[in-house]
Amino acid sequence: MTIENVKAVVFDTFGTITDWRSSIAAEGAKIAHTKGIEDFNGDAFARAWRAGYRPGMARVTSGERGWTPVDVIHRERLEEILPQFGLDMLNDDERTHLNEAWHRINPWPDSIPGLLRIKKKYLIAPLSNGSLMLLTNMAKRAGIPWDFIFSSDMHQAYKRDPKVYQNAIALLGVAPHEVMMGAAHNDDLESAQAEGMRTAYINRPTEYGVDQTKDFKATGSYDIIAASVEEVADKLGC
């Protein structure tokens, strides 16, 4: 099978299409400033918040915990780190607004131009751990041109659970090799490959900043290896 058979391209969103770290850092710094905190470290705040993401999902994937939406996982982690960053004075409305910062994260500069090109030839969608409303709000605010959305709450599962990839393929009604997964994370692509999907690695070596320990480069054999979404578009002939 070759990429000429591909009909749809689905993308990881956090880190691949969007730059969560700088977006969350800016949101944290903005609210800290309103509270008179001038030495707030927004980047450290973003990284600390994100550090609770994988462990929170792992409890669901392992069966230790029943289905739990990602917004709940984000809120639980936020409650843990607010005292550490001097923001424990926030009231419930302020905490809710800050938690929804994940609905407002910005795309990398190459993402929308690349997606617009790919969209001309292929169906495009996120295959993301975000919720339906998170991904919809993010797309509407930033102008991300998805044809439709695959969210974690549709599958009641998180990547790298095989059922996420299997369900996306089933909903599309096509063969696995007719769907390409685009991601900046090698383990995401390996999971997609295990279900027969085509793969595109998009390098985002600064996603986690000083906390980045992997995904500095492609470590597997993928159909496309690129430095941007626009380069994926180039290699797809868009």
C-alpha positions as CSV (number, residue, x, y, z in Angstrom):
1,M,0.0,0.0,0.0
2,T,1.2,3.5,-0.7
3,I,0.1,7.0,0.4
4,E,-1.8,7.4,-2.9
5,N,-4.5,5.3,-1.3
6,V,-5.0,7.7,1.6
7,K,-8.4,9.4,1.8
8,A,-8.3,11.1,5.2
9,V,-5.5,12.6,7.4
10,V,-6.1,12.9,11.1
11,F,-3.9,14.7,13.5
12,D,-2.8,14.8,17.1
13,T,-3.6,18.3,18.3
14,F,-1.8,19.1,21.6
15,G,1.8,19.7,20.6
16,T,1.4,18.7,16.9
17,I,-1.1,21.3,15.6
18,T,-1.1,23.6,18.6
19,D,1.6,25.1,20.8
20,W,0.1,24.4,24.3
21,R,3.2,25.5,26.3
22,S,3.4,29.2,25.2
23,S,-0.4,29.5,25.1
24,I,-0.9,28.2,28.7
25,A,2.1,30.2,29.9
26,A,0.5,33.4,28.6
27,E,-2.9,32.6,30.1
28,G,-1.3,31.9,33.5
29,A,0.9,35.0,33.4
30,K,-2.2,37.1,32.5
31,I,-4.2,36.0,35.5
32,A,-1.2,36.2,37.8
33,H,-0.7,39.8,36.7
34,T,-4.3,40.7,37.6
35,K,-3.5,39.3,41.1
36,G,-0.4,41.4,41.5
37,I,2.1,38.5,41.0
38,E,4.9,40.1,39.0
39,D,7.5,37.3,39.2
40,F,5.2,34.5,37.8
41,N,6.9,31.9,35.7
42,G,4.4,31.1,33.0
43,D,6.5,28.5,31.3
44,A,7.1,26.6,34.5
45,F,3.3,26.8,35.2
46,A,2.4,25.4,31.8
47,R,4.9,22.6,32.1
48,A,3.8,21.7,35.6
49,W,0.1,21.6,34.5
50,R,0.9,19.5,31.5
51,A,2.8,17.0,33.7
52,G,-0.5,15.8,35.2
53,Y,-2.0,15.1,31.7
54,R,-0.5,11.7,30.9
55,P,-0.8,10.2,34.5
56,G,-4.4,11.3,34.6
57,M,-5.2,9.6,31.3
58,A,-3.2,6.5,32.3
59,R,-5.5,5.9,35.2
60,V,-8.5,5.8,32.8
61,T,-6.7,3.7,30.2
62,S,-5.5,1.1,32.8
63,G,-9.1,0.7,34.1
64,E,-8.1,2.1,37.5
65,R,-10.7,4.9,36.9
66,G,-13.9,5.0,34.8
67,W,-14.2,7.3,31.9
68,T,-13.2,10.8,32.9
69,P,-13.2,13.8,30.5
70,V,-10.0,15.6,29.8
71,D,-11.4,18.8,31.2
72,V,-11.8,17.1,34.5
73,I,-8.3,15.8,34.4
74,H,-7.0,19.3,33.6
75,R,-9.0,20.8,36.5
76,E,-7.8,18.3,39.0
77,R,-4.2,19.0,38.1
78,L,-4.8,22.7,38.2
79,E,-6.1,22.4,41.7
80,E,-2.9,20.6,42.7
81,I,-0.5,23.2,41.3
82,L,-2.3,26.6,42.1
83,P,-0.7,26.9,45.6
84,Q,2.7,26.1,44.2
85,F,2.4,29.2,41.9
86,G,0.7,31.5,44.3
87,L,-2.7,31.3,42.7
88,D,-4.7,29.6,45.4
89,M,-6.7,32.8,46.0
90,L,-8.5,32.2,42.7
91,N,-12.3,31.8,43.1
92,D,-14.2,29.0,41.4
93,D,-15.2,31.2,38.4
94,E,-11.6,32.2,37.9
95,R,-10.4,28.6,38.1
96,T,-13.0,27.5,35.6
97,H,-11.9,30.3,33.2
98,L,-8.3,29.3,33.6
99,N,-9.0,25.7,33.1
100,E,-10.7,26.6,29.8
101,A,-7.4,28.0,28.6
102,W,-6.9,24.6,27.0
103,H,-9.8,25.6,24.7
104,R,-7.9,28.7,23.7
105,I,-4.5,27.4,22.8
106,N,-2.9,28.7,19.6
107,P,-1.7,26.8,16.5
108,W,1.9,26.6,15.5
109,P,2.5,29.1,12.6
110,D,2.7,26.4,9.9
111,S,-0.4,24.5,11.0
112,I,-3.3,26.4,9.5
113,P,-1.6,27.1,6.1
114,G,-0.6,23.4,5.9
115,L,-4.1,22.1,6.9
116,L,-5.8,24.4,4.4
117,R,-3.6,22.9,1.6
118,I,-4.2,19.3,2.8
119,K,-7.9,19.9,3.1
120,K,-8.2,20.6,-0.6
121,K,-7.3,16.9,-1.4
122,Y,-8.1,15.0,1.8
123,L,-10.6,14.9,4.6
124,I,-8.9,16.3,7.7
125,A,-9.8,16.0,11.4
126,P,-8.2,15.9,14.8
127,L,-7.7,12.5,16.4
128,S,-7.1,13.9,19.8
129,N,-7.4,13.4,23.5
130,G,-9.3,16.7,23.7
131,S,-13.1,16.7,24.4
132,L,-15.6,17.6,21.7
133,M,-16.2,21.1,23.1
134,L,-12.5,21.7,23.7
135,L,-11.6,20.9,20.2
136,T,-14.6,22.8,18.7
137,N,-13.9,25.9,20.8
138,M,-10.2,25.8,19.9
139,A,-11.0,25.4,16.2
140,K,-13.6,28.2,16.1
141,R,-11.3,30.6,17.9
142,A,-8.2,29.9,16.0
143,G,-9.7,29.2,12.6
144,I,-8.5,25.6,12.4
145,P,-10.2,24.2,9.3
146,W,-11.3,20.7,10.3
147,D,-13.8,18.9,8.2
148,F,-15.1,17.1,11.4
149,I,-13.8,16.3,14.9
150,F,-12.8,13.0,16.5
151,S,-12.6,13.6,20.2
152,S,-11.8,11.4,23.2
153,D,-15.4,11.5,24.5
154,M,-16.6,10.0,21.2
155,H,-14.5,7.0,21.9
156,Q,-14.7,7.0,25.7
157,A,-11.0,6.3,25.5
158,Y,-7.6,8.0,25.3
159,K,-4.7,7.4,22.9
160,R,-2.7,5.1,23.0
161,D,-5.7,2.8,23.6
162,P,-6.2,0.8,20.3
163,K,-9.9,1.5,20.3
164,V,-9.3,5.2,19.6
165,Y,-7.6,4.4,16.2
166,Q,-10.0,1.5,15.5
167,N,-13.1,3.6,16.1
168,A,-11.9,6.5,13.9
169,I,-11.3,4.0,11.1
170,A,-14.7,2.5,11.6
171,L,-16.5,5.8,11.7
172,L,-14.8,6.9,8.4
173,G,-15.9,3.6,6.8
174,V,-12.6,3.1,5.0
175,A,-9.8,0.6,5.2
176,P,-7.1,1.3,7.8
177,H,-4.4,2.1,5.2
178,E,-6.7,4.8,3.8
179,V,-6.3,6.9,6.9
180,M,-3.0,8.7,7.8
181,M,-2.2,9.8,11.3
182,G,-0.1,12.9,11.7
183,A,1.7,13.5,15.0
184,A,4.8,14.9,16.7
185,H,4.9,11.9,19.1
186,N,6.5,8.6,18.1
187,D,4.4,6.5,20.4
188,D,1.2,7.9,18.9
189,L,2.4,7.0,15.4
190,E,3.5,3.5,16.5
191,S,0.0,2.9,17.9
192,A,-1.6,4.1,14.7
193,Q,0.8,1.8,12.7
194,A,-0.3,-1.1,14.8
195,E,-3.9,-0.6,13.6
196,G,-2.7,-0.5,9.9
197,M,-2.8,3.3,9.5
198,R,-0.4,5.3,7.4
199,T,1.8,7.8,9.3
200,A,3.3,11.3,9.1
201,Y,5.8,12.4,11.8
202,I,5.9,16.2,12.3
203,N,8.8,17.3,14.3
204,R,8.1,19.6,17.3
205,P,11.4,19.5,19.3
206,T,10.5,22.5,21.5
207,E,7.0,21.3,22.6
208,Y,7.9,20.7,26.2
209,G,10.8,23.2,26.4
210,V,13.4,22.3,29.0
211,D,11.2,19.2,30.0
212,Q,11.5,17.6,26.6
213,T,13.1,14.2,26.9
214,K,12.0,12.5,23.7
215,D,10.4,13.2,20.2
216,F,13.4,15.2,19.1
217,K,13.3,13.3,15.9
218,A,11.4,10.4,14.2
219,T,12.5,7.1,15.7
220,G,10.3,4.9,13.5
221,S,9.7,4.1,9.9
222,Y,7.0,6.4,8.8
223,D,5.5,7.2,5.4
224,I,6.3,10.9,5.8
225,I,8.8,12.7,8.1
226,A,8.5,16.4,8.1
227,A,9.4,19.5,10.0
228,S,6.0,21.2,9.6
229,V,2.4,20.6,8.5
230,E,3.3,22.5,5.3
231,E,6.0,20.0,4.6
232,V,3.4,17.2,5.1
233,A,1.3,19.0,2.5
234,D,4.3,19.2,0.1
235,K,4.9,15.5,0.5
236,L,1.2,14.7,-0.1
237,G,1.3,16.7,-3.3
238,C,-1.1,19.4,-2.0
